Amino acid sequence: MRIAVVEDDPAVRSLMARALSEAGNAPEVFAGGNEFLNAGGPALFDVVVSDLVMEGADGLDVLQACRAESEPAEVLLVTGHATVRSAVEAMRLGAFDYLAKPFDPQELRHRVEQAFESRRLRREVRALAREIQRRRDPVPLIADSPAMKKFLARAVKAAATSSTVLLLGETGSGKEVIARHIQATGPRAARAYLTVNCAALAEELLESELFGHARGAFPGAHAVRRGLFEEADGGTLFLDQVTSMSPAAQAMMLRVVEEGVVRRVGETRLIPVDVRILAATNRDIRSAIAAGQFRQDLFFRLSVVTLSVAPLPEKRKDIETLSRAFLAESSRRLGRPLRFAPGVLETFRGYAFPGNVRELRYAIEQAAVLSEDGVLRATDFPAASGAPRPRRARPIAEEVPPERLEKALREQGGSRVRAARALGISRATLYRLLEAGAAGAEPKRRP
């Protein structure tokens, strides 16, 4: 804690300094307002303890100078009984508090601690407000290719409504960025925006996370919990990897979309909610429907607007524009100028980018962080600077033998969650295997 003591009476100044030092602080003392202001004090301290009446610059001058700073110090004014009314008036002008002479040293320490806590909380609130505003600000969507411009025009139309939107596309193609842009430019921009990755949570946890649970609904449910739909009431909920939902969660989701109500796990009471849903998946959702892994009626309700995000290699005209935008972003973040060396953008245009836009973005960020002179060269991008490689699907069918996958599903009664656990693989991997037809027809689930 940085504390300044501003007092032109040497005895009182010494008493203040000693009282604060005994609490473990190291206050800096100034023999009056002029000395404090000439030393640039208003920008240097968290808390300023100042006498109100002083020769030259007085306590009000000190207060005014402190309040003019972008992150002002808290000012605690010390005054005699004859000027208490003036101190109260000073509080209306922004002083934190006042202390009448003669004062109790313990009371001085207590007021200073309160002032410091007030400033800390004020700074945290400002930081939080900036972060909230940053998240609400629309993410700029960049497009040069005709196909991408047409896509963005559809996204703009979707953003102007509160309709559900389904985003389809490969991993890393920018679905989450587009979802945030839709939310930030839509009618619910000022309301809550929550996200959840449906593939990252076990079946039971996902239902609790989305819909909440009653006390005692399952082991460990020691208290009632509101789900994300309740938390996002009036706002937007982004469901990534929506095709990873269990059949039970899909049924509960259908009720939310159709009726605008949720039922917490373990309760019978229905709770009305008003939530805009943005959903995304990197799977072939129609294949999932055909395989009985995703409800067709839920698909129809989620896909009021369907936006298919093309992979980066299919929009090569956007690579240079995106690259320059990501370079500018890294430059702002690092606080230093950056540029591409000749030939780098040509290298990018010849690379397949299996990781899509995400790979491009983080490759540039990594090169920017490691660059010593601010020039990003082709050798800073080892993956891209090799011979151009065609995109090819992952050999997911080889990850688990079809017979083993089919046996695991049969032994687990058709439960994909339990089968994935038994095989030691993620649910996302299991779904890819099923989609690829590695196990043939999936066994029927037990009722």
PAROLUM-42764 format. One record per residue (C-alpha): x, z, y; chain; residue in three letters. Coordinates in steps of 0.2 Angstrom, whole numbers, plus 5000, padded with zeros to 4 digits. Layout:
<atoms>
+------+------+-------+-----+------+
: east :   up : north : mol : type :
+------+------+-------+-----+------+
:    X :    Z :     Y :   A :  ALA :
...
+------+------+-------+-----+------+
</atoms>
This chain:
<atoms>
+------+------+-------+-----+------+
: east :   up : north : mol : type :
+------+------+-------+-----+------+
: 5000 : 5000 :  5000 :   A :  MET :
: 5007 : 4995 :  5017 :   A :  ARG :
: 5002 : 5008 :  5030 :   A :  ILE :
: 5006 : 5008 :  5049 :   A :  ALA :
: 5005 : 5023 :  5060 :   A :  VAL :
: 5002 : 5019 :  5078 :   A :  VAL :
: 5003 : 5034 :  5089 :   A :  GLU :
: 5012 : 5038 :  5106 :   A :  ASP :
: 5012 : 5057 :  5104 :   A :  ASP :
: 5028 : 5061 :  5094 :   A :  PRO :
: 5021 : 5077 :  5086 :   A :  ALA :
: 5005 : 5069 :  5080 :   A :  VAL :
: 5014 : 5053 :  5074 :   A :  ARG :
: 5026 : 5064 :  5064 :   A :  SER :
: 5011 : 5074 :  5057 :   A :  LEU :
: 5003 : 5058 :  5051 :   A :  MET :
: 5018 : 5051 :  5043 :   A :  ALA :
: 5022 : 5067 :  5034 :   A :  ARG :
: 5004 : 5068 :  5027 :   A :  ALA :
: 5004 : 5051 :  5021 :   A :  LEU :
: 5022 : 5052 :  5014 :   A :  SER :
: 5017 : 5067 :  5004 :   A :  GLU :
: 5004 : 5056 :  4994 :   A :  ALA :
: 5018 : 5044 :  4989 :   A :  GLY :
: 5016 : 5032 :  5003 :   A :  ASN :
: 5030 : 5025 :  5014 :   A :  ALA :
: 5021 : 5022 :  5031 :   A :  PRO :
: 5030 : 5013 :  5045 :   A :  GLU :
: 5028 : 5022 :  5062 :   A :  VAL :
: 5026 : 5014 :  5079 :   A :  PHE :
: 5027 : 5023 :  5096 :   A :  ALA :
: 5012 : 5015 :  5103 :   A :  GLY :
: 5001 : 4999 :  5103 :   A :  GLY :
: 5014 : 4989 :  5113 :   A :  ASN :
: 5028 : 4992 :  5100 :   A :  GLU :
: 5016 : 4988 :  5085 :   A :  PHE :
: 5010 : 4972 :  5093 :   A :  LEU :
: 5027 : 4966 :  5098 :   A :  ASN :
: 5033 : 4969 :  5080 :   A :  ALA :
: 5020 : 4957 :  5073 :   A :  GLY :
: 5011 : 4972 :  5065 :   A :  GLY :
: 4993 : 4965 :  5063 :   A :  PRO :
: 4999 : 4953 :  5050 :   A :  ALA :
: 5010 : 4965 :  5040 :   A :  LEU :
: 4999 : 4979 :  5034 :   A :  PHE :
: 4985 : 4984 :  5023 :   A :  ASP :
: 4979 : 4999 :  5033 :   A :  VAL :
: 4983 : 5003 :  5051 :   A :  VAL :
: 4981 : 5021 :  5057 :   A :  VAL :
: 4980 : 5021 :  5076 :   A :  SER :
: 4977 : 5033 :  5090 :   A :  ASP :
: 4962 : 5026 :  5101 :   A :  LEU :
: 4969 : 5031 :  5118 :   A :  VAL :
: 4987 : 5026 :  5122 :   A :  MET :
: 4998 : 5021 :  5136 :   A :  GLU :
: 4998 : 5002 :  5137 :   A :  GLY :
: 4990 : 4993 :  5122 :   A :  ALA :
: 4977 : 5005 :  5116 :   A :  ASP :
: 4968 : 5007 :  5099 :   A :  GLY :
: 4955 : 4994 :  5104 :   A :  LEU :
: 4969 : 4981 :  5107 :   A :  ASP :
: 4977 : 4986 :  5090 :   A :  VAL :
: 4959 : 4983 :  5082 :   A :  LEU :
: 4956 : 4967 :  5091 :   A :  GLN :
: 4974 : 4960 :  5085 :   A :  ALA :
: 4971 : 4965 :  5067 :   A :  CYS :
: 4953 : 4958 :  5066 :   A :  ARG :
: 4960 : 4941 :  5072 :   A :  ALA :
: 4971 : 4939 :  5056 :   A :  GLU :
: 4964 : 4928 :  5042 :   A :  SER :
: 4965 : 4943 :  5030 :   A :  GLU :
: 4964 : 4958 :  5043 :   A :  PRO :
: 4970 : 4975 :  5039 :   A :  ALA :
: 4958 : 4990 :  5039 :   A :  GLU :
: 4960 : 5000 :  5055 :   A :  VAL :
: 4957 : 5019 :  5055 :   A :  LEU :
: 4956 : 5026 :  5073 :   A :  LEU :
: 4961 : 5043 :  5077 :   A :  VAL :
: 4953 : 5051 :  5093 :   A :  THR :
: 4950 : 5067 :  5102 :   A :  GLY :
: 4933 : 5075 :  5104 :   A :  HIS :
: 4930 : 5067 :  5121 :   A :  ALA :
: 4932 : 5050 :  5115 :   A :  THR :
: 4921 : 5051 :  5099 :   A :  VAL :
: 4908 : 5040 :  5106 :   A :  ARG :
: 4921 : 5026 :  5110 :   A :  SER :
: 4927 : 5027 :  5092 :   A :  ALA :
: 4909 : 5025 :  5085 :   A :  VAL :
: 4908 : 5010 :  5097 :   A :  GLU :
: 4925 : 5003 :  5090 :   A :  ALA :
: 4917 : 5004 :  5072 :   A :  MET :
: 4904 : 4992 :  5078 :   A :  ARG :
: 4918 : 4980 :  5083 :   A :  LEU :
: 4926 : 4981 :  5065 :   A :  GLY :
: 4935 : 4997 :  5064 :   A :  ALA :
: 4934 : 5004 :  5046 :   A :  PHE :
: 4932 : 5023 :  5052 :   A :  ASP :
: 4937 : 5036 :  5064 :   A :  TYR :
: 4945 : 5053 :  5062 :   A :  LEU :
: 4943 : 5066 :  5076 :   A :  ALA :
: 4958 : 5077 :  5081 :   A :  LYS :
: 4963 : 5090 :  5075 :   A :  PRO :
: 4962 : 5082 :  5058 :   A :  PHE :
: 4965 : 5089 :  5040 :   A :  ASP :
: 4980 : 5080 :  5032 :   A :  PRO :
: 4971 : 5079 :  5016 :   A :  GLN :
: 4956 : 5070 :  5025 :   A :  GLU :
: 4968 : 5058 :  5033 :   A :  LEU :
: 4975 : 5053 :  5016 :   A :  ARG :
: 4957 : 5052 :  5009 :   A :  HIS :
: 4951 : 5040 :  5023 :   A :  ARG :
: 4967 : 5029 :  5021 :   A :  VAL :
: 4964 : 5027 :  5002 :   A :  GLU :
: 4946 : 5022 :  5006 :   A :  GLN :
: 4952 : 5010 :  5019 :   A :  ALA :
: 4964 : 5002 :  5006 :   A :  PHE :
: 4951 : 5001 :  4993 :   A :  GLU :
: 4939 : 4993 :  5005 :   A :  SER :
: 4952 : 4979 :  5009 :   A :  ARG :
: 4956 : 4976 :  4991 :   A :  ARG :
: 4938 : 4974 :  4987 :   A :  LEU :
: 4936 : 4962 :  5002 :   A :  ARG :
: 4950 : 4951 :  4997 :   A :  ARG :
: 4943 : 4950 :  4979 :   A :  GLU :
: 4926 : 4945 :  4985 :   A :  VAL :
: 4934 : 4932 :  4996 :   A :  ARG :
: 4944 : 4925 :  4981 :   A :  ALA :
: 4929 : 4925 :  4970 :   A :  LEU :
: 4919 : 4916 :  4983 :   A :  ALA :
: 4932 : 4903 :  4985 :   A :  ARG :
: 4932 : 4901 :  4966 :   A :  GLU :
: 4914 : 4900 :  4965 :   A :  ILE :
: 4914 : 4886 :  4979 :   A :  GLN :
: 4928 : 4877 :  4970 :   A :  ARG :
: 4917 : 4877 :  4954 :   A :  ARG :
: 4902 : 4871 :  4963 :   A :  ARG :
: 4911 : 4857 :  4973 :   A :  ASP :
: 4908 : 4840 :  4964 :   A :  PRO :
: 4923 : 4835 :  4953 :   A :  VAL :
: 4927 : 4817 :  4960 :   A :  PRO :
: 4924 : 4804 :  4947 :   A :  LEU :
: 4936 : 4789 :  4948 :   A :  ILE :
: 4932 : 4772 :  4942 :   A :  ALA :
: 4938 : 4754 :  4945 :   A :  ASP :
: 4932 : 4745 :  4930 :   A :  SER :
: 4915 : 4737 :  4931 :   A :  PRO :
: 4909 : 4747 :  4915 :   A :  ALA :
: 4914 : 4764 :  4922 :   A :  MET :
: 4906 : 4760 :  4939 :   A :  LYS :
: 4890 : 4756 :  4930 :   A :  LYS :
: 4892 : 4772 :  4920 :   A :  PHE :
: 4894 : 4783 :  4935 :   A :  LEU :
: 4879 : 4775 :  4944 :   A :  ALA :
: 4869 : 4781 :  4929 :   A :  ARG :
: 4877 : 4798 :  4930 :   A :  ALA :
: 4872 : 4799 :  4949 :   A :  VAL :
: 4854 : 4796 :  4945 :   A :  LYS :
: 4854 : 4809 :  4931 :   A :  ALA :
: 4862 : 4822 :  4943 :   A :  ALA :
: 4847 : 4820 :  4955 :   A :  ALA :
: 4835 : 4827 :  4942 :   A :  THR :
: 4833 : 4842 :  4931 :   A :  SER :
: 4832 : 4832 :  4915 :   A :  SER :
: 4842 : 4835 :  4900 :   A :  THR :
: 4857 : 4824 :  4898 :   A :  VAL :
: 4867 : 4820 :  4882 :   A :  LEU :
: 4885 : 4815 :  4884 :   A :  LEU :
: 4893 : 4806 :  4869 :   A :  LEU :
: 4911 : 4801 :  4868 :   A :  GLY :
: 4928 : 4805 :  4860 :   A :  GLU :
: 4937 : 4821 :  4862 :   A :  THR :
: 4946 : 4821 :  4879 :   A :  GLY :
: 4936 : 4807 :  4886 :   A :  SER :
: 4930 : 4818 :  4900 :   A :  GLY :
: 4912 : 4824 :  4895 :   A :  LYS :
: 4915 : 4841 :  4902 :   A :  GLU :
: 4921 : 4835 :  4919 :   A :  VAL :
: 4906 : 4823 :  4920 :   A :  ILE :
: 4894 : 4837 :  4915 :   A :  ALA :
: 4901 : 4848 :  4929 :   A :  ARG :
: 4899 : 4834 :  4942 :   A :  HIS :
: 4881 : 4832 :  4937 :   A :  ILE :
: 4878 : 4850 :  4939 :   A :  GLN :
: 4888 : 4851 :  4955 :   A :  ALA :
: 4878 : 4837 :  4963 :   A :  THR :
: 4861 : 4841 :  4956 :   A :  GLY :
: 4847 : 4852 :  4963 :   A :  PRO :
: 4853 : 4867 :  4954 :   A :  ARG :
: 4871 : 4866 :  4961 :   A :  ALA :
: 4869 : 4883 :  4969 :   A :  ALA :
: 4863 : 4892 :  4953 :   A :  ARG :
: 4872 : 4898 :  4938 :   A :  ALA :
: 4882 : 4886 :  4927 :   A :  TYR :
: 4887 : 4892 :  4910 :   A :  LEU :
: 4896 : 4883 :  4896 :   A :  THR :
: 4898 : 4887 :  4877 :   A :  VAL :
: 4907 : 4877 :  4863 :   A :  ASN :
: 4895 : 4878 :  4849 :   A :  CYS :
: 4909 : 4873 :  4836 :   A :  ALA :
: 4920 : 4888 :  4842 :   A :  ALA :
: 4908 : 4902 :  4836 :   A :  LEU :
: 4901 : 4906 :  4818 :   A :  ALA :
: 4883 : 4903 :  4815 :   A :  GLU :
: 4877 : 4921 :  4817 :   A :  GLU :
: 4888 : 4923 :  4833 :   A :  LEU :
: 4882 : 4907 :  4841 :   A :  LEU :
: 4863 : 4912 :  4839 :   A :  GLU :
: 4867 : 4929 :  4847 :   A :  SER :
: 4877 : 4921 :  4861 :   A :  GLU :
: 4864 : 4908 :  4866 :   A :  LEU :
: 4848 : 4918 :  4863 :   A :  PHE :
: 4853 : 4936 :  4864 :   A :  GLY :
: 4849 : 4950 :  4851 :   A :  HIS :
: 4840 : 4966 :  4850 :   A :  ALA :
: 4848 : 4983 :  4846 :   A :  ARG :
: 4851 : 4984 :  4828 :   A :  GLY :
: 4848 : 4966 :  4824 :   A :  ALA :
: 4864 : 4965 :  4814 :   A :  PHE :
: 4879 : 4977 :  4810 :   A :  PRO :
: 4888 : 4980 :  4826 :   A :  GLY :
: 4873 : 4976 :  4838 :   A :  ALA :
: 4873 : 4993 :  4846 :   A :  HIS :
: 4863 : 4988 :  4862 :   A :  ALA :
: 4852 : 4974 :  4868 :   A :  VAL :
: 4861 : 4959 :  4874 :   A :  ARG :
: 4854 : 4945 :  4885 :   A :  ARG :
: 4859 : 4928 :  4879 :   A :  GLY :
: 4866 : 4913 :  4889 :   A :  LEU :
: 4849 : 4905 :  4891 :   A :  PHE :
: 4843 : 4921 :  4900 :   A :  GLU :
: 4859 : 4922 :  4910 :   A :  GLU :
: 4858 : 4904 :  4916 :   A :  ALA :
: 4839 : 4906 :  4920 :   A :  ASP :
: 4836 : 4894 :  4935 :   A :  GLY :
: 4853 : 4886 :  4933 :   A :  GLY :
: 4862 : 4875 :  4920 :   A :  THR :
: 4869 : 4877 :  4902 :   A :  LEU :
: 4882 : 4865 :  4895 :   A :  PHE :
: 4882 : 4865 :  4876 :   A :  LEU :
: 4898 : 4857 :  4870 :   A :  ASP :
: 4899 : 4851 :  4852 :   A :  GLN :
: 4880 : 4853 :  4851 :   A :  VAL :
: 4879 : 4844 :  4834 :   A :  THR :
: 4889 : 4859 :  4826 :   A :  SER :
: 4873 : 4870 :  4828 :   A :  MET :
: 4866 : 4878 :  4812 :   A :  SER :
: 4848 : 4872 :  4807 :   A :  PRO :
: 4842 : 4889 :  4813 :   A :  ALA :
: 4850 : 4888 :  4830 :   A :  ALA :
: 4843 : 4870 :  4831 :   A :  GLN :
: 4825 : 4876 :  4828 :   A :  ALA :
: 4827 : 4890 :  4841 :   A :  MET :
: 4835 : 4877 :  4853 :   A :  MET :
: 4820 : 4866 :  4851 :   A :  LEU :
: 4808 : 4880 :  4856 :   A :  ARG :
: 4818 : 4882 :  4872 :   A :  VAL :
: 4817 : 4864 :  4876 :   A :  VAL :
: 4799 : 4862 :  4872 :   A :  GLU :
: 4791 : 4878 :  4878 :   A :  GLU :
: 4804 : 4885 :  4890 :   A :  GLY :
: 4805 : 4902 :  4880 :   A :  VAL :
: 4818 : 4911 :  4870 :   A :  VAL :
: 4817 : 4924 :  4857 :   A :  ARG :
: 4831 : 4936 :  4855 :   A :  ARG :
: 4838 : 4938 :  4837 :   A :  VAL :
: 4829 : 4953 :  4829 :   A :  GLY :
: 4814 : 4952 :  4842 :   A :  GLU :
: 4797 : 4944 :  4842 :   A :  THR :
: 4795 : 4945 :  4861 :   A :  ARG :
: 4796 : 4928 :  4869 :   A :  LEU :
: 4805 : 4927 :  4886 :   A :  ILE :
: 4802 : 4913 :  4898 :   A :  PRO :
: 4817 : 4904 :  4905 :   A :  VAL :
: 4820 : 4889 :  4916 :   A :  ASP :
: 4837 : 4881 :  4911 :   A :  VAL :
: 4843 : 4863 :  4913 :   A :  ARG :
: 4853 : 4858 :  4897 :   A :  ILE :
: 4868 : 4847 :  4897 :   A :  LEU :
: 4874 : 4843 :  4879 :   A :  ALA :
: 4889 : 4834 :  4873 :   A :  ALA :
: 4896 : 4829 :  4856 :   A :  THR :
: 4911 : 4819 :  4850 :   A :  ASN :
: 4902 : 4815 :  4833 :   A :  ARG :
: 4891 : 4800 :  4829 :   A :  ASP :
: 4875 : 4809 :  4832 :   A :  ILE :
: 4864 : 4796 :  4823 :   A :  ARG :
: 4874 : 4798 :  4808 :   A :  SER :
: 4872 : 4817 :  4808 :   A :  ALA :
: 4853 : 4814 :  4810 :   A :  ILE :
: 4853 : 4802 :  4795 :   A :  ALA :
: 4863 : 4815 :  4785 :   A :  ALA :
: 4851 : 4828 :  4789 :   A :  GLY :
: 4863 : 4838 :  4799 :   A :  GLN :
: 4854 : 4837 :  4815 :   A :  PHE :
: 4836 : 4837 :  4820 :   A :  ARG :
: 4829 : 4821 :  4826 :   A :  GLN :
: 4816 : 4829 :  4836 :   A :  ASP :
: 4829 : 4840 :  4845 :   A :  LEU :
: 4839 : 4824 :  4848 :   A :  PHE :
: 4825 : 4815 :  4857 :   A :  PHE :
: 4822 : 4830 :  4868 :   A :  ARG :
: 4841 : 4832 :  4873 :   A :  LEU :
: 4843 : 4814 :  4876 :   A :  SER :
: 4831 : 4811 :  4890 :   A :  VAL :
: 4846 : 4803 :  4898 :   A :  VAL :
: 4861 : 4798 :  4887 :   A :  THR :
: 4878 : 4794 :  4894 :   A :  LEU :
: 4891 : 4787 :  4882 :   A :  SER :
: 4908 : 4790 :  4889 :   A :  VAL :
: 4920 : 4776 :  4884 :   A :  ALA :
: 4938 : 4781 :  4878 :   A :  PRO :
: 4952 : 4778 :  4890 :   A :  LEU :
: 4959 : 4762 :  4881 :   A :  PRO :
: 4943 : 4753 :  4884 :   A :  GLU :
: 4944 : 4756 :  4903 :   A :  LYS :
: 4962 : 4751 :  4906 :   A :  ARG :
: 4958 : 4746 :  4924 :   A :  LYS :
: 4955 : 4764 :  4928 :   A :  ASP :
: 4972 : 4770 :  4921 :   A :  ILE :
: 4982 : 4767 :  4937 :   A :  GLU :
: 4968 : 4775 :  4948 :   A :  THR :
: 4967 : 4790 :  4936 :   A :  LEU :
: 4986 : 4792 :  4935 :   A :  SER :
: 4988 : 4792 :  4954 :   A :  ARG :
: 4974 : 4805 :  4956 :   A :  ALA :
: 4981 : 4817 :  4943 :   A :  PHE :
: 4998 : 4815 :  4951 :   A :  LEU :
: 4991 : 4820 :  4968 :   A :  ALA :
: 4982 : 4835 :  4960 :   A :  GLU :
: 4999 : 4841 :  4953 :   A :  SER :
: 5007 : 4838 :  4969 :   A :  SER :
: 4994 : 4849 :  4978 :   A :  ARG :
: 4995 : 4862 :  4964 :   A :  ARG :
: 5014 : 4863 :  4965 :   A :  LEU :
: 5016 : 4861 :  4983 :   A :  GLY :
: 5029 : 4847 :  4983 :   A :  ARG :
: 5028 : 4828 :  4985 :   A :  PRO :
: 5028 : 4818 :  4968 :   A :  LEU :
: 5029 : 4800 :  4964 :   A :  ARG :
: 5030 : 4788 :  4949 :   A :  PHE :
: 5046 : 4779 :  4946 :   A :  ALA :
: 5044 : 4760 :  4945 :   A :  PRO :
: 5038 : 4754 :  4928 :   A :  GLY :
: 5029 : 4771 :  4923 :   A :  VAL :
: 5011 : 4764 :  4927 :   A :  LEU :
: 5015 : 4748 :  4917 :   A :  GLU :
: 5021 : 4760 :  4903 :   A :  THR :
: 5004 : 4769 :  4903 :   A :  PHE :
: 4994 : 4752 :  4903 :   A :  ARG :
: 5003 : 4748 :  4886 :   A :  GLY :
: 5000 : 4765 :  4878 :   A :  TYR :
: 4985 : 4768 :  4867 :   A :  ALA :
: 4981 : 4786 :  4873 :   A :  PHE :
: 4974 : 4793 :  4857 :   A :  PRO :
: 4970 : 4809 :  4867 :   A :  GLY :
: 4961 : 4800 :  4881 :   A :  ASN :
: 4960 : 4805 :  4899 :   A :  VAL :
: 4965 : 4823 :  4894 :   A :  ARG :
: 4981 : 4817 :  4887 :   A :  GLU :
: 4985 : 4807 :  4902 :   A :  LEU :
: 4981 : 4821 :  4914 :   A :  ARG :
: 4991 : 4834 :  4905 :   A :  TYR :
: 5006 : 4822 :  4902 :   A :  ALA :
: 5007 : 4820 :  4920 :   A :  ILE :
: 5005 : 4838 :  4924 :   A :  GLU :
: 5019 : 4843 :  4912 :   A :  GLN :
: 5031 : 4830 :  4918 :   A :  ALA :
: 5027 : 4836 :  4936 :   A :  ALA :
: 5031 : 4854 :  4932 :   A :  VAL :
: 5048 : 4849 :  4923 :   A :  LEU :
: 5053 : 4836 :  4936 :   A :  SER :
: 5068 : 4842 :  4947 :   A :  GLU :
: 5068 : 4829 :  4960 :   A :  ASP :
: 5049 : 4825 :  4961 :   A :  GLY :
: 5051 : 4808 :  4953 :   A :  VAL :
: 5042 : 4805 :  4936 :   A :  LEU :
: 5050 : 4792 :  4925 :   A :  ARG :
: 5046 : 4783 :  4909 :   A :  ALA :
: 5057 : 4795 :  4900 :   A :  THR :
: 5047 : 4810 :  4905 :   A :  ASP :
: 5033 : 4802 :  4894 :   A :  PHE :
: 5040 : 4801 :  4877 :   A :  PRO :
: 5024 : 4797 :  4868 :   A :  ALA :
: 5019 : 4783 :  4880 :   A :  ALA :
: 5037 : 4775 :  4882 :   A :  SER :
: 5038 : 4770 :  4864 :   A :  GLY :
: 5031 : 4754 :  4857 :   A :  ALA :
: 5013 : 4752 :  4860 :   A :  PRO :
: 5003 : 4759 :  4845 :   A :  ARG :
: 4985 : 4754 :  4840 :   A :  PRO :
: 4972 : 4768 :  4840 :   A :  ARG :
: 4968 : 4772 :  4822 :   A :  ARG :
: 4955 : 4785 :  4815 :   A :  ALA :
: 4962 : 4801 :  4808 :   A :  ARG :
: 4963 : 4800 :  4789 :   A :  PRO :
: 4951 : 4815 :  4788 :   A :  ILE :
: 4944 : 4810 :  4771 :   A :  ALA :
: 4962 : 4815 :  4764 :   A :  GLU :
: 4961 : 4832 :  4771 :   A :  GLU :
: 4950 : 4839 :  4757 :   A :  VAL :
: 4947 : 4830 :  4741 :   A :  PRO :
: 4929 : 4824 :  4739 :   A :  PRO :
: 4926 : 4834 :  4723 :   A :  GLU :
: 4932 : 4850 :  4730 :   A :  ARG :
: 4921 : 4848 :  4746 :   A :  LEU :
: 4906 : 4844 :  4735 :   A :  GLU :
: 4909 : 4859 :  4724 :   A :  LYS :
: 4911 : 4871 :  4739 :   A :  ALA :
: 4895 : 4865 :  4746 :   A :  LEU :
: 4886 : 4867 :  4730 :   A :  ARG :
: 4893 : 4885 :  4727 :   A :  GLU :
: 4888 : 4890 :  4744 :   A :  GLN :
: 4870 : 4884 :  4743 :   A :  GLY :
: 4873 : 4870 :  4755 :   A :  GLY :
: 4879 : 4882 :  4769 :   A :  SER :
: 4892 : 4872 :  4779 :   A :  ARG :
: 4898 : 4888 :  4788 :   A :  VAL :
: 4901 : 4897 :  4771 :   A :  ARG :
: 4909 : 4881 :  4763 :   A :  ALA :
: 4921 : 4879 :  4778 :   A :  ALA :
: 4926 : 4897 :  4776 :   A :  ARG :
: 4929 : 4895 :  4757 :   A :  ALA :
: 4939 : 4880 :  4760 :   A :  LEU :
: 4949 : 4887 :  4774 :   A :  GLY :
: 4945 : 4874 :  4786 :   A :  ILE :
: 4935 : 4874 :  4803 :   A :  SER :
: 4917 : 4869 :  4804 :   A :  ARG :
: 4922 : 4854 :  4815 :   A :  ALA :
: 4934 : 4847 :  4801 :   A :  THR :
: 4920 : 4850 :  4788 :   A :  LEU :
: 4908 : 4840 :  4799 :   A :  TYR :
: 4920 : 4826 :  4801 :   A :  ARG :
: 4923 : 4825 :  4782 :   A :  LEU :
: 4904 : 4824 :  4779 :   A :  LEU :
: 4902 : 4811 :  4792 :   A :  GLU :
: 4916 : 4801 :  4784 :   A :  ALA :
: 4906 : 4802 :  4768 :   A :  GLY :
: 4920 : 4811 :  4759 :   A :  ALA :
: 4908 : 4822 :  4749 :   A :  ALA :
: 4894 : 4809 :  4747 :   A :  GLY :
: 4876 : 4817 :  4749 :   A :  ALA :
: 4876 : 4835 :  4754 :   A :  GLU :
: 4867 : 4847 :  4743 :   A :  PRO :
: 4850 : 4853 :  4748 :   A :  LYS :
: 4850 : 4870 :  4757 :   A :  ARG :
: 4841 : 4884 :  4749 :   A :  ARG :
: 4825 : 4889 :  4758 :   A :  PRO :
+------+------+-------+-----+------+
</atoms>
